[in-house]
Structures are given as structure tokens and as C-alpha cells.
Amino acid sequence: MAKAIIVVNKNPNENNASVLRRFTRKIQESGIIYKVKNNRYNEREESKVKVKAATLKRINKRKATEKLRKLGKLVIKTRGHK
């Protein structure tokens, strides 16, 4: 990401509030805050190895649960029905 430099010089006979207002306006026009907020919650993609490992773990857990259910050691409760 390229660094943006914004410079606002105080003019003679200008108060601090107006300098701050000009600086704020320049920041908003540059889009720096927009870019930072957009990237704030971005997550990078997981590696293929991690995705495969998670998938295999899920599949094995499902198989184990199904095996226990078939052996009668695990009773799956359904919602709303007694």
C-alpha cells in the first residue's frame, strides 16, 4: 500500500480550527480513511493444507458419530418432537 503524505500549512491570519478543518477535508478527499476501514476486517485465505485438514477432521468426526449412532451408544435428539 502506497503511503500518502498530506501537508497543510498554516496561513498567516488563519486560526487553528480552520487549519484543522482544511486538513480533515484533505484527508477525506484522499480516501485514506475509506481504504483503511475497508481493509480493517479482511482476512487472508487459509492455505489449501489447512482447508483439507479441517475437511478431513469434519468427515472423520461425522463417521465416528454415525458409527456410535448405529451401535446405539449415541441417541440423537430432534427438536420439537418427544
Backbone as a printed PyTorch tensor [residue, N CA C, xyz], in Angstrom:
tensor([[[  0.8480,  -1.1660,   0.0000],
         [  0.0000,   0.0000,   0.0000],
         [  0.8970,   1.2330,   0.0000]],

        [[  0.6270,   2.1440,  -0.9170],
         [  1.4440,   3.3340,  -1.0420],
         [  1.1450,   4.2980,   0.0990]],

        [[  2.1780,   4.9520,   0.5650],
         [  1.9970,   5.9240,   1.6360],
         [  1.5820,   7.2530,   1.0330]],

        [[  0.5640,   7.8510,   1.6340],
         [  0.1090,   9.1560,   1.1750],
         [  0.5680,  10.1980,   2.1770]],

        [[  1.0860,  11.2870,   1.6670],
         [  1.5340,  12.3710,   2.5310],
         [  0.6410,  13.5680,   2.2670]],

        [[  0.0190,  14.0300,   3.3240],
         [ -0.8500,  15.1950,   3.2090],
         [ -0.2570,  16.2950,   4.0780]],

        [[ -0.0070,  17.4230,   3.4500],
         [  0.5970,  18.5520,   4.1620],
         [ -0.3460,  19.7400,   4.0730]],

        [[ -0.6210,  20.3390,   5.2210],
         [ -1.4260,  21.5560,   5.2650],
         [ -0.6390,  22.5860,   6.0540]],

        [[ -0.2640,  23.6550,   5.4050],
         [  0.4850,  24.7280,   6.0650],
         [ -0.4740,  25.7970,   6.5630]],

        [[ -0.1590,  26.3220,   7.7350],
         [ -0.9900,  27.3710,   8.3210],
         [ -0.6600,  28.6960,   7.6430]],

        [[ -1.7030,  29.3530,   7.1430],
         [ -1.5390,  30.6660,   6.5050],
         [ -1.5310,  31.7470,   7.5870]],

        [[ -0.8980,  32.8870,   7.2940],
         [ -0.9660,  33.9730,   8.2890],
         [ -2.4180,  34.4180,   8.4640]],

        [[ -2.7490,  34.8290,   9.6510],
         [ -4.1110,  35.2750,   9.9930],
         [ -5.1410,  34.1420,   9.8980]],

        [[ -4.7130,  32.9050,  10.0340],
         [ -5.6470,  31.7720,   9.9960],
         [ -5.6140,  31.0920,  11.3640]],

        [[ -6.7950,  30.8020,  11.8980],
         [ -6.8280,  30.1850,  13.2120],
         [ -6.6660,  28.6590,  13.1060]],

        [[ -6.4210,  28.0290,  14.2510],
         [ -6.1520,  26.5860,  14.2640],
         [ -7.3530,  25.7570,  13.8220]],

        [[ -8.5480,  26.2150,  14.1310],
         [ -9.7590,  25.4740,  13.7670],
         [ -9.8910,  25.3560,  12.2510]],

        [[ -9.6080,  26.4410,  11.5370],
         [ -9.7340,  26.3810,  10.0760],
         [ -8.6400,  25.5140,   9.4560]],

        [[ -7.4390,  25.5070,  10.0570],
         [ -6.3650,  24.6350,   9.5570],
         [ -6.7630,  23.1770,   9.7570]],

        [[ -7.3120,  22.8850,  10.9330],
         [ -7.7550,  21.5220,  11.2190],
         [ -8.8710,  21.1030,  10.2670]],

        [[ -9.7830,  22.0390,   9.9730],
         [-10.8860,  21.7510,   9.0460],
         [-10.3500,  21.4530,   7.6440]],

        [[ -9.3750,  22.2540,   7.1960],
         [ -8.7680,  22.0080,   5.8760],
         [ -8.0640,  20.6650,   5.8320]],

        [[ -7.3420,  20.3450,   6.9110],
         [ -6.6360,  19.0620,   6.9850],
         [ -7.6340,  17.9020,   6.9200]],

        [[ -8.7140,  17.9950,   7.7060],
         [ -9.7410,  16.9450,   7.7190],
         [-10.3490,  16.7650,   6.3330]],

        [[-10.6270,  17.8740,   5.6580],
         [-11.2080,  17.7960,   4.3180],
         [-10.2430,  17.1170,   3.3440]],

        [[ -8.9450,  17.4690,   3.4380],
         [ -7.9450,  16.8460,   2.5510],
         [ -7.8570,  15.3410,   2.8010]],

        [[ -7.9070,  14.9440,   4.0710],
         [ -7.8630,  13.5190,   4.4190],
         [ -9.0540,  12.7930,   3.8000]],

        [[-10.2480,  13.3890,   3.9430],
         [-11.4510,  12.7570,   3.3940],
         [-11.3860,  12.6660,   1.8740]],

        [[-10.8980,  13.6930,   1.2270],
         [-10.7940,  13.6930,  -0.2360],
         [ -9.7930,  12.6620,  -0.7290]],

        [[ -8.7370,  12.4230,   0.0530],
         [ -7.7080,  11.4850,  -0.3840],
         [ -8.2010,  10.0300,  -0.3380]],

        [[ -9.1960,   9.7430,   0.5250],
         [ -9.7350,   8.3890,   0.6120],
         [ -8.9250,   7.4590,   1.4920]],

        [[ -8.0060,   7.9990,   2.2810],
         [ -7.1560,   7.1720,   3.1410],
         [ -7.9990,   6.4250,   4.1660]],

        [[ -8.8870,   7.1490,   4.8320],
         [ -9.7110,   6.5320,   5.8810],
         [-10.5980,   5.4490,   5.2910]],

        [[-11.1550,   5.7080,   4.1090],
         [-12.0040,   4.7300,   3.4390],
         [-11.2330,   3.4370,   3.1670]],

        [[ -9.9980,   3.5690,   2.6750],
         [ -9.1820,   2.3840,   2.3750],
         [ -8.8390,   1.6040,   3.6350]],

        [[ -8.4820,   2.3180,   4.6960],
         [ -8.1180,   1.6610,   5.9530],
         [ -9.3130,   0.9190,   6.5280]],

        [[-10.4770,   1.5610,   6.5330],
         [-11.6750,   0.9190,   7.0750],
         [-12.0900,  -0.2840,   6.2350]],

        [[-11.8840,  -0.2140,   4.9270],
         [-12.2160,  -1.3500,   4.0610],
         [-11.3460,  -2.5610,   4.3730]],

        [[-10.0670,  -2.3280,   4.6540],
         [ -9.1380,  -3.4230,   4.8970],
         [ -9.1250,  -3.8820,   6.3470]],

        [[ -9.8830,  -3.2250,   7.1950],
         [ -9.8110,  -3.4750,   8.6310],
         [-10.1260,  -4.9170,   9.0000]],

        [[-11.1670,  -5.4800,   8.4190],
         [-11.6070,  -6.8160,   8.8050],
         [-11.3260,  -7.8640,   7.7360]],

        [[-10.5110,  -7.5240,   6.7630],
         [-10.1750,  -8.5030,   5.7350],
         [ -9.3430,  -9.6240,   6.3410]],

        [[ -9.6700, -10.8310,   5.9780],
         [ -8.8960, -11.9760,   6.4380],
         [ -8.2980, -12.6400,   5.2100]],

        [[ -7.0990, -13.1200,   5.3660],
         [ -6.4860, -13.7810,   4.2180],
         [ -7.0040, -15.2130,   4.1390]],

        [[ -6.9040, -15.7600,   2.9470],
         [ -7.4010, -17.1180,   2.7160],
         [ -6.5290, -18.1260,   3.4520]],

        [[ -7.1920, -19.1870,   3.9400],
         [ -6.4370, -20.2630,   4.5800],
         [ -5.7200, -21.0620,   3.5040]],

        [[ -4.6220, -21.6630,   3.8810],
         [ -3.8720, -22.4550,   2.9180],
         [ -4.6640, -23.7130,   2.5830]],

        [[ -4.3610, -24.2910,   1.4310],
         [ -5.0670, -25.4980,   0.9860],
         [ -4.8640, -26.6430,   1.9660]],

        [[ -3.6930, -26.6970,   2.5710],
         [ -3.3950, -27.7690,   3.5250],
         [ -4.3120, -27.6660,   4.7430]],

        [[ -4.4960, -26.4530,   5.2570],
         [ -5.3630, -26.2580,   6.4160],
         [ -6.8170, -26.5700,   6.0850]],

        [[ -7.2600, -26.1710,   4.8980],
         [ -8.6360, -26.4320,   4.4850],
         [ -8.8660, -27.9370,   4.3750]],

        [[ -7.9170, -28.6490,   3.7640],
         [ -8.0410, -30.1040,   3.6300],
         [ -8.0390, -30.7810,   4.9820]],

        [[ -7.1670, -30.3310,   5.8920],
         [ -7.0950, -30.9300,   7.2200],
         [ -8.4110, -30.7380,   7.9670]],

        [[ -8.9950, -29.5580,   7.8790],
         [-10.2660, -29.2840,   8.5460],
         [-11.3820, -30.1350,   7.9500]],

        [[-11.3710, -30.2950,   6.6350],
         [-12.3850, -31.1080,   5.9680],
         [-12.2710, -32.5660,   6.3970]],

        [[-11.0430, -33.1030,   6.4160],
         [-10.8490, -34.4940,   6.8330],
         [-11.2690, -34.6980,   8.2840]],

        [[-10.9640, -33.7470,   9.1370],
         [-11.3510, -33.8350,  10.5450],
         [-12.8720, -33.8780,  10.6720]],

        [[-13.5550, -33.0310,   9.9110],
         [-15.0180, -32.9840,   9.9320],
         [-15.6210, -34.3010,   9.4390]],

        [[-15.0540, -34.8390,   8.3560],
         [-15.5480, -36.1010,   7.8000],
         [-15.3520, -37.2390,   8.7960]],

        [[-14.1620, -37.3050,   9.4110],
         [-13.8930, -38.3740,  10.3810],
         [-14.7980, -38.2660,  11.6030]],

        [[-15.0540, -37.0590,  12.0600],
         [-15.9480, -36.8710,  13.2030],
         [-17.3650, -37.3220,  12.8500]],

        [[-17.8100, -37.0010,  11.6440],
         [-19.1400, -37.4130,  11.1950],
         [-19.2420, -38.9290,  11.1200]],

        [[-18.1810, -39.5880,  10.6100],
         [-18.1760, -41.0480,  10.5340],
         [-18.2380, -41.6750,  11.9220]],

        [[-17.4540, -41.1210,  12.8600],
         [-17.4470, -41.6590,  14.2250],
         [-18.8160, -41.4980,  14.8820]],

        [[-19.4400, -40.3560,  14.6800],
         [-20.7690, -40.1150,  15.2460],
         [-21.7840, -41.0820,  14.6610]],

        [[-21.7080, -41.2840,  13.3660],
         [-22.6380, -42.2050,  12.6990],
         [-22.4340, -43.6380,  13.1980]],

        [[-21.1870, -44.0280,  13.3980],
         [-20.8800, -45.3740,  13.8950],
         [-21.4620, -45.5670,  15.2940]],

        [[-21.2680, -44.5760,  16.1850],
         [-21.8250, -44.6540,  17.5410],
         [-23.3490, -44.6930,  17.5150]],

        [[-23.9400, -43.9390,  16.6000],
         [-25.4020, -43.9330,  16.4860],
         [-25.9270, -45.3020,  16.0640]],

        [[-25.2280, -45.9380,  15.1180],
         [-25.6500, -47.2610,  14.6460],
         [-25.4820, -48.3300,  15.7220]],

        [[-24.4770, -48.1660,  16.5790],
         [-24.2630, -49.1210,  17.6610],
         [-25.2190, -48.8900,  18.8360]],

        [[-25.9610, -47.7880,  18.7860],
         [-26.9190, -47.4900,  19.8430],
         [-26.2950, -46.7990,  21.0410]],

        [[-25.0630, -46.3680,  20.9280],
         [-24.3910, -45.7030,  22.0400],
         [-24.6290, -44.1910,  22.0340]],

        [[-25.2160, -43.7040,  20.9660],
         [-25.4680, -42.2800,  20.8510],
         [-26.8890, -42.0790,  20.3540]],

        [[-27.6690, -41.3290,  21.1070],
         [-29.0460, -41.0480,  20.7090],
         [-29.1140, -39.5940,  20.2660]],

        [[-29.5410, -39.3820,  19.0420],
         [-29.6460, -38.0370,  18.5090],
         [-31.0540, -37.5180,  18.7910]],

        [[-31.1220, -36.4270,  19.5170],
         [-32.4030, -35.8280,  19.8540],
         [-32.7890, -34.8550,  18.7400]],

        [[-34.0640, -34.8820,  18.3890],
         [-34.5650, -33.9460,  17.3920],
         [-35.3270, -32.8470,  18.0920]],

        [[-35.3790, -31.7040,  17.4940],
         [-36.0450, -30.5760,  18.1070],
         [-37.5550, -30.7000,  17.9810]],

        [[-38.2420, -30.3260,  19.0340],
         [-39.6920, -30.2090,  18.9840],
         [-40.4660, -31.5110,  19.0560]],

        [[-39.8200, -32.6360,  18.8950],
         [-40.5240, -33.9260,  18.9370],
         [-40.0610, -34.6880,  20.1670]],

        [[-41.0010, -35.3340,  20.8240],
         [-40.6590, -36.0970,  22.0270],
         [-40.8130, -37.5730,  21.7940]]])
